[in-house]
C-alpha cells in the first residue's frame, strides 16, 4: 500500500501546488516516472558510496531521458510540463557539475567524496521537491522510501 502525498505533513515553507488534479491518463504516465525514481537506489538510498559515482551519474542521465520521454507522452497543455522541465534542469545541473569535475581532474568519476555527497544531496533535494509537487497535483501514491528525498526529510 502506498502513501498519498496529500496525506503527508507539509514541510514548512512548501507552497501548495497551484494546479488541480490532472486526468487519469496523465496520472498514469507520471506514476511510471515516479516509480522509476522510487526504485532507483541512487536516488532513494542512504547507503550510496563514493565509489558509486559512475552508477549515480548514469542513473541521473537515464532519469533525464525518462523525464524527456514522459514529457513527450503528455499533451502540450499539461500543467506537469513545467515541473518536468524543472526536473530535467536538476538532472542537467548534476551532469554539468560532474563533468566539470571530470575535466578538472582529468579522470572520470573521481569527484572528492565531500563534493560528491553535496552534489548528490542537492540533486535529491531538487528532485524531491518536484516529485512532491507532481504527486500532490496528480494525487499519486508513492512508496515510503521515496519520502527521504522530500523537502524537510530528516537525515
N, C-alpha and C positions, 0 to 999 in steps of 0.2 A: 504494500500500500504506500502510495506516495504522499508527499506533503504539498499542500497548496500554499503558494507564496502569499496569497492574500490572508491566510490564517497565521502567518508568522509575525512576530512583533516587528514593527517597522523600525529600522535603525534611526538614531537621531540625525536629523538633517536630510533624510532621504525623502525627496518630494514624491507625491503621488503621481503615478504615471498619467499623463493628461488625456490619453485617448481610451475609448471604451473597448470592451472585449471584442476581439476580431471574430471572424466567422470560423466555422468548423474546418474548412479546407486549409485556411492559413494556420490555424492552431495545429493541425496535423503536421504540416511542413515544419513549423517551428519546434514542435515536440521532438522531431527527429534530430534537429540541430542540437537541442539542449541535451538529448540523450547521448549524443556523441561526446559532448563536453563532459557530461556526468561520468561517462565510462572511461575517460582518458586519465590514467594515473598522473600524467604530467600536470594536469590542471587541478585535480581533486585528491591529492595525496600529500600528506605532510612529510613523507619519507623520501622525497626526491634527493638524490645525492649529487654532489658537484660533478661526479664522473658521468652523469646522465645528461650533460648539456646537449649532446647531439640529439638524443631522443626528444628532449624538450623542444629544441629548435624545429625538428621535423614535425612534431605534434602541432606546433604553432602554424607552420606552413600548411599542414593538412587542414587545420581549422580554418585558416584564411580561405583556402579553396572551397571548403564546405560552406562557409558563410556566403561566398560569392554564388555558389550553386543554389543555395537556399533562396537568396535574393532573386535569382532568375525564375524560380518557381512561383514567386508571389506576384500578384497583379501590380501594375505600375503605380497605383494609388494606395497601396497598402501602407498603413501607418508604421509598420515594423521596419520598413526600409531604412529609415533614419537610424534606428538602433542597430541594424545590421551593418550599416556604413560605419558607425562608431566602433562596433566590434572589429570590423575589418581594419580600421585605423589602429586599434590597440595591437592587433597582430602585426601590422606593418611596423609599428614603433619598436616592438620586441625584435623583429627581424633586422631592422636597420641598426639597432644598438648592438645586437650580437655580431653582425657582420662588421661593424666598425671596430669592435674588439679584435675580431679575426685579422683585419687589415693592420691594426696597430701592433699586434704581437707577431704577425706572420705565421700563425698556426691556427688551425680550425679548432673550435670548441675548447679553447683554453682560457676562458674568462676567469679572472680571480674569483674564488669562492664567494666572498662578500658581495662582489658586484653581481655575480650570477643570481644570488638569492634576492638581491634588491630588484633586479630586472624581472625575475620570475614573479616576485611578490607584487610589484606594480602592475604587471600584466594581469595576474589573477584578480587583483582588486578592480581594475577597469572592466575586465570580462564579467566579474561577478555583479557589478552594478548594472550592466546592460542585460545580463541574463535575468536578474531580479525584475527589471522593468518589463522585459518581454513576458516573463512568467506571470507577472501581475496583470498586465494588459490583456493577455490571452487566456488567463486562468488555466495555466499549465501546471500539472503536477510534476514534482521533482522527487528524486531520492534524497535521503538525508545527507549523504556525503557531499552533495553539491553546495550545501549551505555554508561550508567552510570558506568559500570564496566570496560570499555575500558581504556587503558593507557591514562593518561592525561585528564581524565574526571574531570570536575570541581565538587567540593563538594557541 
